[in-house]
Amino acid sequence: MGTIVIKGGRVIDATGERPADVVIGEDGLIAAVGSDLPGDTVLDAAGCVVSPGLVDLHSHLRQPGQEEAETIETGARAAALGGYTCILAMPNTIPAIDHAGIVREVLELGRAAPCDVRTSGAITVGRGGEQLAPLGEMAALGVRFFTDDGAGVADTRLMRRAMEYASGLPTGVILAQHCEDPVLAAGGHMHEGEWSARLGIPGQPSEAEELMVMRDLALARLTGTRVHFQHLSTAGSIAMVQAAKASGLPVTCEATTHHFTLTHAECAGYDPVFKVNPPLRTEADVAAVRAGLTTGVIDCIATDHAPHTQEAKEAAFDAAPPGMLGLETALALALTELDLPIAAVLALLSWQPARILGVDHIHGLPVAPGNPGHLTVIDPTATWIVDPDAFASRSRNTPYAGRTLTGKVRHTLLCGEPVVINGEAQR
């Protein structure tokens, strides 16, 4: 395509904002940023924001083993349409991503994807919580993020060993925890509270999450190891992380879009599309998540993109798997629902998660000459109606079907290649 110029937009990145055209060279790097710049191909950005590409720390791509729900290719395409240039695959595949062979398979499948696909590795073998996985073997292949996501590591001694072992691995390795006490949460299918009592559905108390947050903060203090808390959902969890950060502990955390937009009252109709883990919580918890995003206690927004087949999600509430789609709606939900300036939203979705993942030398960088052309062009005033049948994902399990959102991705560029143009995937 020769050189590409993104014309007439307003650049927003970690250094600030300014009106500017952006030229991408044939090498995929940003060549120039300024006024009235020429290019062989013009991408219209009038009325739009030009931002570093979005980065997701929490995508379930289902491959290998559950390709009927999603593949790396379809998940990456959904990500590109949502403005993401980098996503992190979770390891709860079948088999789990718990050794070098599966890591190589996922990375190889991701090479042709329209998004930079990274993979996490499991902390324990088979995510079974009994034996430490070969973290060093996976780290040697570039894995920097380890989690048993879908389950917390319940054995305290094993989690301590994992933290101590991780501290000796290459700089940037991080252990992430799905905080859930399996005994206290056992048999629960939604938040334990007034709505679970009304509906007769067994619930998970907030304490099932909070006890593991408390324990891992103590282990982080003991070992000095970095810990990242995944999809925090309760006011108590957020308060503990806030105190831990104030005391200097090296911890970070994420929140999902559904945990700042939906409450457990959504389950009133017994629709399994609203079943997720951790479950939707109370209005007070939603307010705490929103406040945490505003104050910086919560470091980033993650999608927890969790596709499931229609057949699986149409089971009875207690039999259906937990999870919701997220990649194609996260940006718009954040712009629509959060009372934050767009620059703050982009920080939560781009350069802050890039820093946590350790890809901030490639993704989330300022829009400046010499940096990779990983960019997202967003129309912040465009309104659209969520239509799951129009999604690139193989699955349709979104709780936002029919909702009108504000903010739409116009173009996404990966290494300078326009993989989305005018809202249409190019590959």
PyMOL commands that set and color helices and strands:
alter all, ss='L'
color gray80, all
select helices_A, chain A and resi 72-81+100-110+125-127+135-139+156-166+182-185+194-199+206-223+235-246+264-269+272-274+283-295+310-313+330-337+342-349+351-357+388-390
alter helices_A, ss='H'
color red, helices_A
select strands_A, chain A and resi 4-13+16-24+30-34+41-44+49-52+54-59+84-89+116-119+145-146+174-177+190-191+203-204+227-229+251-256+300-302+375-385+404-414+417-421+424-425
alter strands_A, ss='S'
color yellow, strands_A
deselect
rebuild
show_as cartoon
